[in-house]
Amino acid sequence: MSDLPKEILAETKFLRMIQAGHWTYVQRPNTTGAIAIVALTDNREIILVKQHRIPVDRTVIELPAGLVGDLDEHADESLITAAERELVEETGYHATNIQVLFDGVSSAGLTDERIHLVLATGLSKVSDGGGDATEDISVHVVSLDNVDAWINAQRQLGCDVDFKVFAGLYYVRTCRKPCVQQNRF
């Protein structure tokens, strides 16, 4: 642990910029973490979302994801509850089985944010999804057999791909339960 004094340089509703010694980084205030959801249908399909992301000024292919406890009404929610809420909000799917797989830092040189990768199965469509009023999300149900070709086609159209998509696909293809049970993460 660092004993460096920390100074808050700027703060908004969603970000806090901190100076610690010679390093400047950001935190997400008012949240207890973030989740990214590997949502798998019974037909060997993965549910992905696409949305325009202002910082990169491009449409990005992502796993359904969101913040944990970021709003007053969600202040004490668990990772599982946040995953249930975000999955329905973004994709319109409800999961009967949700399991936290592992967690890691998202960009250790920029932020202290930790993202928890979550597996969601037993899916049923309950709404259209598309995100909340501030989001414009399109939902894509893609066969695991064709997901590489689909991602490549989307890249040819100018989309970026969030690295968590690749982490989720790696888990689905390589690990499943053995990696988690053997603490390989």
TIGU-568848 format. One record per residue (C-alpha): residue number from 1; x, y, z. Coordinates in nm, 2 decimals. Layout:
REM residues N
{rec NUM,{X,Y,Z}}
...
REM end
This chain:
REM residues 185
{rec 1,{0.00,0.00,0.00}}
{rec 2,{0.12,0.35,-0.08}}
{rec 3,{0.16,0.61,0.19}}
{rec 4,{0.16,0.89,-0.07}}
{rec 5,{-0.06,1.18,0.02}}
{rec 6,{-0.37,1.21,-0.20}}
{rec 7,{-0.52,1.53,-0.33}}
{rec 8,{-0.86,1.55,-0.51}}
{rec 9,{-0.80,1.76,-0.82}}
{rec 10,{-1.15,1.75,-0.96}}
{rec 11,{-1.48,1.57,-0.90}}
{rec 12,{-1.80,1.52,-1.09}}
{rec 13,{-2.10,1.30,-1.03}}
{rec 14,{-1.93,1.01,-1.21}}
{rec 15,{-1.55,1.07,-1.18}}
{rec 16,{-1.30,1.19,-0.92}}
{rec 17,{-0.94,1.28,-1.03}}
{rec 18,{-0.67,1.22,-0.77}}
{rec 19,{-0.31,1.32,-0.75}}
{rec 20,{-0.09,1.08,-0.55}}
{rec 21,{0.28,1.18,-0.56}}
{rec 22,{0.36,1.21,-0.93}}
{rec 23,{0.07,1.00,-1.04}}
{rec 24,{-0.28,1.12,-1.15}}
{rec 25,{-0.56,0.87,-1.17}}
{rec 26,{-0.94,0.86,-1.16}}
{rec 27,{-1.20,0.69,-0.94}}
{rec 28,{-1.57,0.63,-0.97}}
{rec 29,{-1.73,0.79,-0.67}}
{rec 30,{-2.07,0.66,-0.55}}
{rec 31,{-2.02,0.30,-0.67}}
{rec 32,{-1.90,-0.02,-0.51}}
{rec 33,{-1.77,-0.18,-0.84}}
{rec 34,{-1.86,-0.27,-1.19}}
{rec 35,{-1.98,-0.59,-1.35}}
{rec 36,{-1.95,-0.73,-1.71}}
{rec 37,{-2.20,-1.01,-1.80}}
{rec 38,{-2.12,-1.31,-2.01}}
{rec 39,{-2.49,-1.39,-2.10}}
{rec 40,{-2.53,-1.73,-2.27}}
{rec 41,{-2.85,-1.87,-2.41}}
{rec 42,{-2.95,-2.24,-2.41}}
{rec 43,{-2.88,-2.24,-2.79}}
{rec 44,{-2.50,-2.17,-2.75}}
{rec 45,{-2.54,-1.79,-2.82}}
{rec 46,{-2.38,-1.50,-2.65}}
{rec 47,{-2.56,-1.17,-2.60}}
{rec 48,{-2.35,-0.87,-2.69}}
{rec 49,{-2.44,-0.50,-2.70}}
{rec 50,{-2.34,-0.21,-2.92}}
{rec 51,{-2.34,0.15,-2.83}}
{rec 52,{-2.16,0.47,-2.92}}
{rec 53,{-1.90,0.56,-2.67}}
{rec 54,{-1.81,0.93,-2.65}}
{rec 55,{-1.45,0.90,-2.52}}
{rec 56,{-1.35,0.69,-2.83}}
{rec 57,{-1.61,0.85,-3.06}}
{rec 58,{-1.70,0.51,-3.20}}
{rec 59,{-1.96,0.24,-3.17}}
{rec 60,{-1.82,-0.03,-2.94}}
{rec 61,{-1.92,-0.40,-2.91}}
{rec 62,{-1.94,-0.49,-2.54}}
{rec 63,{-2.07,-0.74,-2.29}}
{rec 64,{-2.37,-0.61,-2.11}}
{rec 65,{-2.22,-0.42,-1.81}}
{rec 66,{-2.28,-0.16,-1.55}}
{rec 67,{-2.19,-0.01,-1.22}}
{rec 68,{-2.28,-0.16,-0.88}}
{rec 69,{-2.46,0.07,-0.63}}
{rec 70,{-2.42,0.38,-0.84}}
{rec 71,{-2.77,0.52,-0.77}}
{rec 72,{-2.93,0.59,-0.43}}
{rec 73,{-3.19,0.32,-0.49}}
{rec 74,{-2.92,0.07,-0.57}}
{rec 75,{-2.67,0.18,-0.29}}
{rec 76,{-2.66,-0.16,-0.11}}
{rec 77,{-2.70,-0.40,-0.40}}
{rec 78,{-2.49,-0.71,-0.44}}
{rec 79,{-2.29,-0.80,-0.76}}
{rec 80,{-2.56,-1.05,-0.84}}
{rec 81,{-2.85,-0.80,-0.80}}
{rec 82,{-2.66,-0.55,-1.02}}
{rec 83,{-2.60,-0.81,-1.29}}
{rec 84,{-2.97,-0.90,-1.29}}
{rec 85,{-3.07,-0.54,-1.31}}
{rec 86,{-2.82,-0.44,-1.58}}
{rec 87,{-2.89,-0.76,-1.79}}
{rec 88,{-3.26,-0.67,-1.81}}
{rec 89,{-3.20,-0.30,-1.86}}
{rec 90,{-2.95,-0.34,-2.14}}
{rec 91,{-3.06,-0.66,-2.32}}
{rec 92,{-3.42,-0.73,-2.21}}
{rec 93,{-3.31,-1.08,-2.08}}
{rec 94,{-3.37,-1.22,-1.73}}
{rec 95,{-3.13,-1.49,-1.61}}
{rec 96,{-3.23,-1.77,-1.36}}
{rec 97,{-2.86,-1.84,-1.29}}
{rec 98,{-2.60,-1.58,-1.22}}
{rec 99,{-2.25,-1.66,-1.10}}
{rec 100,{-1.96,-1.43,-1.02}}
{rec 101,{-1.65,-1.57,-1.20}}
{rec 102,{-1.36,-1.35,-1.12}}
{rec 103,{-1.25,-0.99,-1.10}}
{rec 104,{-0.96,-0.77,-1.21}}
{rec 105,{-0.86,-0.41,-1.27}}
{rec 106,{-0.98,-0.24,-1.58}}
{rec 107,{-0.69,-0.01,-1.65}}
{rec 108,{-0.44,0.00,-1.36}}
{rec 109,{-0.25,0.30,-1.48}}
{rec 110,{-0.56,0.51,-1.51}}
{rec 111,{-0.81,0.40,-1.24}}
{rec 112,{-0.86,0.18,-0.93}}
{rec 113,{-1.18,0.04,-1.08}}
{rec 114,{-1.23,-0.34,-1.05}}
{rec 115,{-1.46,-0.52,-1.29}}
{rec 116,{-1.63,-0.85,-1.19}}
{rec 117,{-1.70,-1.09,-1.47}}
{rec 118,{-2.03,-1.26,-1.42}}
{rec 119,{-2.18,-1.56,-1.60}}
{rec 120,{-2.56,-1.55,-1.67}}
{rec 121,{-2.75,-1.85,-1.79}}
{rec 122,{-3.11,-1.97,-1.80}}
{rec 123,{-3.21,-1.67,-2.00}}
{rec 124,{-3.56,-1.56,-2.10}}
{rec 125,{-3.66,-1.25,-2.29}}
{rec 126,{-3.87,-1.02,-2.07}}
{rec 127,{-3.84,-0.68,-2.25}}
{rec 128,{-3.68,-0.50,-2.54}}
{rec 129,{-3.37,-0.38,-2.34}}
{rec 130,{-3.18,-0.10,-2.50}}
{rec 131,{-3.06,0.07,-2.18}}
{rec 132,{-3.19,0.36,-1.97}}
{rec 133,{-3.29,0.70,-2.09}}
{rec 134,{-2.93,0.81,-2.13}}
{rec 135,{-2.82,0.51,-2.34}}
{rec 136,{-2.89,0.39,-2.70}}
{rec 137,{-2.80,0.02,-2.69}}
{rec 138,{-2.86,-0.23,-2.96}}
{rec 139,{-2.87,-0.60,-2.86}}
{rec 140,{-2.71,-0.88,-3.06}}
{rec 141,{-2.76,-1.25,-3.00}}
{rec 142,{-2.47,-1.42,-3.17}}
{rec 143,{-2.40,-1.79,-3.22}}
{rec 144,{-2.08,-1.89,-3.04}}
{rec 145,{-1.99,-2.08,-3.36}}
{rec 146,{-2.01,-1.76,-3.56}}
{rec 147,{-1.91,-1.49,-3.31}}
{rec 148,{-1.55,-1.45,-3.44}}
{rec 149,{-1.68,-1.38,-3.80}}
{rec 150,{-1.95,-1.15,-3.66}}
{rec 151,{-1.70,-0.95,-3.46}}
{rec 152,{-1.47,-0.92,-3.76}}
{rec 153,{-1.76,-0.80,-3.98}}
{rec 154,{-1.85,-0.54,-3.72}}
{rec 155,{-1.49,-0.42,-3.71}}
{rec 156,{-1.49,-0.39,-4.09}}
{rec 157,{-1.79,-0.16,-4.04}}
{rec 158,{-1.59,0.06,-3.80}}
{rec 159,{-1.68,-0.08,-3.46}}
{rec 160,{-1.44,-0.12,-3.18}}
{rec 161,{-1.45,-0.42,-2.95}}
{rec 162,{-1.42,-0.39,-2.57}}
{rec 163,{-1.15,-0.63,-2.44}}
{rec 164,{-1.39,-0.78,-2.19}}
{rec 165,{-1.57,-0.94,-2.48}}
{rec 166,{-1.25,-1.14,-2.55}}
{rec 167,{-1.22,-1.23,-2.18}}
{rec 168,{-1.57,-1.36,-2.18}}
{rec 169,{-1.52,-1.56,-2.49}}
{rec 170,{-1.20,-1.70,-2.35}}
{rec 171,{-1.38,-1.81,-2.04}}
{rec 172,{-1.66,-1.97,-2.24}}
{rec 173,{-1.43,-2.15,-2.48}}
{rec 174,{-1.15,-2.26,-2.25}}
{rec 175,{-1.23,-2.25,-1.89}}
{rec 176,{-1.59,-2.28,-1.78}}
{rec 177,{-1.59,-2.44,-1.43}}
{rec 178,{-1.24,-2.59,-1.42}}
{rec 179,{-1.06,-2.25,-1.42}}
{rec 180,{-1.27,-2.11,-1.15}}
{rec 181,{-1.25,-2.42,-0.93}}
{rec 182,{-0.88,-2.45,-0.97}}
{rec 183,{-0.83,-2.07,-0.90}}
{rec 184,{-0.66,-2.02,-1.23}}
{rec 185,{-0.78,-1.66,-1.23}}
REM end
